[in-house]
Amino acid sequence: MMELQPFTAEQEWNVEGIPVLSAHAAVPRPATLSDRISRRISRYYQAQCQSYLKYCRRELLPLAAAEYRAALAVSAPFSPFQAELSFQITYQDSHFLSLYTQSRENAGTQKWYLRRGDTWDLTTGYPVPLSDFFPPHSSWKRQLLDFAEESIQQQ
């Protein structure tokens, strides 16, 4: 079984010396990078971490700066934006690693959540496509969408 530890990165952006956005990312990283599978998984999640921080700078920072300046103009309170990327392992054995990464963004009065799941074949080092978990030629996409719609209606 592959041992994982969090790889973390943090960044804070300021406007006129005032913090307007802080981002924290924690993604999985194999404890040892001694084989190609561990290195491949590590590269994948480090790239995801870097992409997330770039997204924060490119998309969230202008929104945070604009909201800060609007609050300053009317002497209103300003709450700095916060962004977080985290992960949770959902299944792990000697052949498979399944986990999700979740981003949570507090941007003023708005909150966004995005969850993305990955399942890795630890014998090949490649992600397992969702279709591999269903019989060939089945309508698995339709089944999942129907299940999601039913679940939403129940809630």
Salt bridges, closest charged atoms under 4 A:
GLU10 OE2 - HIS24 ND1 3.10
GLU59 OE2 - ARG58 NE 3.31
GLU84 OE1 - ARG104 NH2 2.17
ASP118 OD1 - ARG116 NE 3.63
ASP146 OD1 - ARG142 NH1 2.95
